Amino acid sequence: MATVLYIDKLSKKYGSLQALDQLTLQVEAGSIYGLLGPNGSGKTTTLGMVLDVIRPSGGNFLWFGKPISKESKQRVGALLETPNFYPYLTARRNLQVIADIKNANPDNINKMLDMVGLGTRSHTTFNGFSLGMKQRLALAAAMLNDPEVLVLDEPTNGLDPQGIAEVRDLILRIASHGKTIVLASHLLDEVEKVCTHVAVLQAGKLKANGPVSNILSAHDQLLISADERAPVLQLLERLPYIVQFGQDKDIITLTLAEGYTSTDLNRDMFAQGVVLSQLLVRRKSLEAQFLEIIKKDA
């Protein structure tokens, strides 16, 4: 897969405050990449720098393999702050104004209104919209020039549960059209349900990154041990429902795919002549995993 965004040791310092400290990561085409972390972790600073709004203190980044330019900016749509539209203009008229500013094809207006579910509300004024509808209109505005990449900063911030669900579904729908999405969020649930990849930030430092299924998983974890570890590890490599596993001293920790339980593992181990001396199920919430990650090397 092609790398859409490559960030190399990117840093930002405000006086004595290190807002971002040598962040390195890459975003592949077609992924939904989440920057996850509490307020002040460096998420918005990162997005501001890669969008050429904030000047880095160190490091660099590449869009589509090249330094940022007018051409690459046209391939990226962004929603960084609270939606800002003319309150007494209709949704359609607001998008017409933005299309003129962006020199975007006005034929895209109806298409984008339909995509965000506002086709039947195109003649409603902006101040008559709910917060969720305003956010969806902002997404339509960001998509007007049909960008390859969409960059979103806290896209569900301040929304009620229905609004969050609407925006979440919309992000997945946009991604299904082949778009790459980079989003910042402090909501674990949002990242786990929407993103394919995640980078966990804390106080400007990268704590973990990779596929969401590897970094965050609401699945139960199993702790197993046996008198001989070699046959256990060999079998774990072959079993198709083992999502991931690792070992720490005498204990092997593993995660099973959806729909499988410790009973399946114990049965298959026994069928291959492997008797486990220990099998424990550890229930771990997303919150517990997240706290473990951000406390690493703290």
Sequence and secondary structure as in RCSB ss.txt:
>XXXX:A:sequence
MATVLYIDKLSKKYGSLQALDQLTLQVEAGSIYGLLGPNGSGKTTTLGMVLDVIRPSGGNFLWFGKPISKESKQR
VGALLETPNFYPYLTARRNLQVIADIKNANPDNINKMLDMVGLGTRSHTTFNGFSLGMKQRLALAAAMLNDPEVL
VLDEPTNGLDPQGIAEVRDLILRIASHGKTIVLASHLLDEVEKVCTHVAVLQAGKLKANGPVSNILSAHDQLLIS
ADERAPVLQLLERLPYIVQFGQDKDIITLTLAEGYTSTDLNRDMFAQGVVLSQLLVRRKSLEAQFLEIIKKDA
>XXXX:A:secstr
  EEEEEEEEEEEETTEEEEEEEEEEEETT EEEEE  TTSSHHHHHHHHTTSS  SEEEEEETTB   HHHHTT
EEEE SS    TTSBHHHHHHHHHHHHT  TTHHHHHHHHTT GGGTTSBGGGS HHHHHHHHHHHHTTT  SEE
EEESTTTT  HHHHHHHHHHHHHHHTTT EEEEEES HHHHHHH SEEEEEETTEEEEEEEHHHH   S EEEEE
 S HHHHHHHHHH TTEEEEEEETTEEEEEE TT  HHHHHHHHHHTT   SEEEEE   HHHHHHHHHHTT 
